[in-house]
Amino acid sequence: MTNAIDCPTFKPTLRIGNSGQDVKEMQKRLEKRFASIYPSNFQIDVDGVFGSQTESAVKYLQCLAFLETTGITDAATWNFICDGVKSLPILQENSKGNTVKLLQQTLKDYDFYHGEINGHFDASTEIAVKAFQADYSLVADGIIGQNSWATLIHLNTHIDACYCGYYRGC
């Protein structure tokens, strides 16, 4: 998951309706990133057409990576495709934003977090992160870094929720 995938220097923003070599190259790398997350043979059509299947796969990856689920291959999505968890922000006390909200929701889903889903990494979020880290044999420092991200992304309930919500439905 932390392994880098060889990516082009120019990473165009791609969305439904685009087609061509840039889309095909993104689809190949998207498949490689999925393979690094779990070894099942998750495949998308590598056909150079950014259709609904590719859009759903991009949304699924964005969900797995705690990114905004737009279905658009923007800079943050390219960064995750290319660099995996190394591209994700370090979250700690006083961090704010949508990524913190998504983290809080996941921690709540696993019964670690009992506070308000507000996007503010406060003391109660830190306590929940430390409990999660201890439960999964990580360094319980209250900071979401690469190891914590990798563990969060691999949680079965998170994978299932993203898959059902954005890829195939359940």
PEVENMO-V523716 format. One record per backbone hydrogen bond with DSSP energy under -1.0 kcal/mol. CO is the residue of the C=O (numbers start at 0). NH is the residue of the N-H. If there is no record, write none. Layout:
BEGIN
{{CO/NH} {CO/NH}}
END
This chain:
BEGIN
{{13/72} {14/17} {17/49} {19/23} {20/24} {21/25} {22/26} {23/27} {24/28} {25/29} {26/30} {27/31} {28/32} {29/33} {30/34} {31/35} {32/36} {33/37} {39/41} {44/46} {47/19} {48/50} {49/16} {50/54} {51/55} {52/56} {53/57} {54/58} {55/59} {56/60} {57/61} {58/62} {59/63} {60/64} {61/66} {62/65} {67/69} {71/73} {72/13} {73/77} {74/78} {75/79} {76/80} {77/81} {78/82} {79/83} {81/4} {82/85} {83/86} {84/87} {90/143} {91/94} {94/120} {96/100} {97/101} {98/102} {99/103} {100/104} {101/105} {102/106} {103/107} {104/108} {105/109} {106/111} {106/112} {107/110} {115/117} {118/96} {119/121} {120/93} {121/125} {122/126} {123/127} {124/128} {125/129} {126/130} {127/131} {128/132} {129/133} {130/134} {131/135} {132/137} {133/136} {138/140} {142/144} {143/90} {144/148} {145/149} {146/150} {147/151} {148/152} {149/153} {151/154} {154/158} {155/159} {156/160} {157/161} {158/162} {159/163} {160/164} {161/165} {162/166} {162/167} {162/168}}
END
